[in-house]
C-alpha cells in the first residue's frame, strides 16, 4: 500500500506539480491549500509525511507545524518546509517550529524526492525500533511460587507486531525477491531493506533469511 503524503501550499501550480511527481514515484498524495485545511486532513488521514509552504492564508506553515508538534501522535511526523523565505533567520524559525528539512523555492523535484525518501526511511526505522523495544519491555508472566497450586501452562502461539513496511518486506522475501528487487518495489534503498530484514530476524529470533522465510510460512505470518 503506497505511503500517504500531505502537501500544503496555497499555490495550485506547486500543489499539482509536487502531487504528480510524488504519485509517479509511487506515493499516495492528498493536498491542502492552507494550514487550517492541512490540519483537518492530518487528523483525518494521518499521513506519513507533511510537505508545507510557510506563507499561506488563515494559518501559515509555522503555526501549522507548531500545532502538529503539540500532538503526541504527530511528534515524529517528518515535516518539510518548501518556501521562498530563505534567510538564515527564517530557516532558524522554521527549525524551531519543528520542521525536519527546509527547502527554498525554486527547488529541484529530484532533491525533494530524495529528501522525502530519506525522511520516510528514517521514520519507519524509528517506529520499528520503538515497537520492538515496547515488546521487549512488557512484563513477563509471574512464575508459580514453590508450594502454591500449580497452574497448567498452555503454550500460546507466537505473536509479532510488525510495522506496515516490515510486513511488506517479509511478503516479498517469502516470494524470493532480493534486496534490490524489494527496494525497487517499495521505493527504498537496498541498504534500508537490509535494515528491515535485520529487524525481522531480531523480532522472530531467526538467524538467516531462509530460516526467517520458513518461520514466517510455518506460523502463517504472511498470507
Phi, psi and omega in degrees: 000127183297145177288141184266131180237139178254128176250123177242113181199136181278354177269111183298331179294317178295314181303312183292317182296314181292319179300312180299316182298314183290325178292324175294332179279356174105006179266160167265143187225135168238154186231152176225149182260000175200172184293325180295315178295322179297319180297320178297316180293324176300312182293330183278317190250346180048064180293167181274344184201147178241129171247121187225142167284165176264308183277102178221152180290151176082292179224117182279176183297324178300310180296321180301309184291324176300317178293322178299315183290343178281349183259124185307322184289346182244009184294333179257008179295124176295133182231131176242129172266126170249116188204156174277349177282114190226023175278161179300318181299317181291324177295320178298316178300320179298315179291324177294328178292333177125013179282156178266323182221142182240106181252118179283147172273143357285151183230160177269132179302324181296322178293316177302316179300318180294319179296316180298314180299316181297315181294320180292320178299314180296317181298317182289326177292320178298316179298318180297315180295322180294318179294322178295317179297319179298319180293321180291330185273355179295136181296140180277155180299142179291139176281147178295132180286153181297134179091345179274164180297128182281129178259125181301136182264120179260120181291126181265148176295146181299144179237130183233141179247101180258150171286165179302319182292322178296320178297320179296317179297317182297318179300315181290328175297317181293343177269002175086015181285147175278171177303316181297318180293320178294319179299317178296322181291322186256003180062043179230160179282153177303326179297319179291321177300320179298325177294320178294320178298316179300320178296319178295319178299318181293315183293326181266356180057041173253163190252346179204173185297317182299317178294322179297314180297315179298317179299316181298318181290318182295327183259012175055044178279347175230153180282000000 
